[in-house]
Each structure stands twice: as C-alpha cells, then as structure tokens.
Amino acid sequence: MFASTATHYLWWILALVLIAMEVMLPGYFMLWIGIAAAITGVLMLVWPELSLLSQSIAFVVLAFLSCAAYWYLLRPKLQRAEPGDTRLNRRGEQKIGQRYVLAEAIVNGRGKARVGDGLWLVSGPDLPEGSTVEVIAVDGNTLKVRPVA
C-alpha cells in the first residue's frame, strides 16, 4: 500500500509547492488548495493507515471546502472598503486637496511635483520651481494643480 508512516511528509511537500506557486503567481486559489494538502498531511499523521483512495478523497473534499470558505466567508470581508471611500485604489484621487512643492517649473502647463520620494506630472498655470501647489483634480496620472497663496 501507499500509506506509510511518512506519507504525511509528501502531503506537506505538496502543500509547500502549491503555496509557493501562489506566491509566484498570485490568484488566491492555490493557497487554499495548498492548505487542503497540509490538512491532508495532518490527517495522515493522525491516521497513517488511510489508503491512497481515502487520502485523495479527503484532499479533494478539503480543497473544495477551503476554496468555498475563502470565496464565501473571507473574500467578502477583504473586498469591503471604508464607507464612502470610493478612491481606495485610485492613488491620484487620494492626493486631491494635498499640497506639494514643484520640483520642476510648470512651463506651458506641464511640470513635476515632489510627492513623497517620487515625482508626479502636474498641469496648471506656469509657476517657478519651488512653488507650493494644491491638487484640485486628477487626469489619468497627471495632477491638476493651482498655486497656493
């Protein structure tokens, strides 16, 4: 028979391979199948006499249960955003109302402002380098700004 006292190690190795695949190609389903493989390894540690067919059935059932638990229980909680915050994944819109210093002068309506440790494209009235501006809107990856009095 395939069942032996060390079979649980094979399931744990499969779990590690599946979880590693999830890390390399994230999609949230290999993780849960890997968890099912790990639980199957625990079952084999507790009941080493389980046949290969029993192990396979347990793995398939646990894979479906773990994926369903993610889909119906965990996923809705992870997707919930803060009430009223529709800008969650739109970084530019989160900058509206913020003030920044121009790293490059705005010439012919285009320039750059220092935002954190990077530079963002800005558009607005011509202003010299070092001027403080306030973000009033966002157009794609460009911040629309106005001078701060």
Helices and strands as residue ranges (DSSP letters): H 7-24, H 30-46, H 52-69, I 70-74, H 75-79, G 93-95, E 99-107, E 110-115, E 118-123, E 132-139, E 142-147
